[in-house]
């Protein structure tokens, strides 16, 4: 595995982790859900945007420097 794949795997893992955390929180309900569900959704959106940005940057790097 090269560092391209490792970077993509880590970024996707973080997105899936935050998504699962939010889903489990919503499924359990209660006070923790009321106080943190919106924050977890914001984290998911931020990490998704970062993952897409990393993906695009790696594609551009691979295109211009690795032919």
C-alpha positions in Angstrom: 0.0 0.0 0.0 1.3 3.4 -0.8 0.6 6.6 1.1 -2.3 7.5 -1.3 -4.3 4.5 -0.3 -3.5 4.9 3.4 -4.5 8.6 3.4 -7.8 7.8 1.6 -8.5 4.9 3.9 -7.9 7.0 7.1 -10.1 9.8 5.8 -12.9 7.5 4.9 -12.6 5.6 8.2 -13.0 8.9 10.1 -16.2 9.8 8.2 -17.7 6.3 8.8 -16.7 6.4 12.5 -18.4 9.8 13.0 -21.5 8.7 11.0 -21.8 5.5 13.1 -21.3 7.5 16.3 -24.2 9.8 15.3 -26.5 7.0 14.3 -25.9 5.1 17.6 -26.5 8.3 19.5 -29.7 8.9 17.7 -30.9 5.3 18.2 -30.2 5.4 21.9 -32.0 8.8 22.3 -32.0 10.5 25.7 -30.2 13.6 26.9 -26.9 12.9 25.2 -28.8 12.7 21.8 -30.5 16.0 22.5 -27.3 17.9 23.4 -24.9 16.3 20.8 -26.8 15.1 17.7 -26.4 18.5 15.9 -22.7 18.7 16.8 -22.1 15.2 15.5 -23.9 16.0 12.2 -21.6 19.1 11.8 -18.5 16.9 12.5 -19.7 14.5 9.8 -20.2 17.2 7.3 -16.8 18.7 8.0 -15.0 15.4 7.8 -16.8 14.5 4.6 -15.7 17.8 3.0 -12.1 17.1 4.2 -12.2 13.6 2.8 -13.4 14.8 -0.6 -10.8 17.6 -0.6 -8.1 15.0 0.2 -9.4 12.8 -2.6 -9.3 15.6 -5.2 -5.9 16.7 -4.1 -4.5 13.2 -4.3 -6.0 12.7 -7.8 -4.5 16.0 -9.0 -1.1 15.1 -7.5 -1.2 11.6 -9.1 -2.2 13.1 -12.4 0.5 15.8 -12.5 3.4 14.0 -10.8 2.9 10.3 -11.5 1.6 10.5 -15.1 
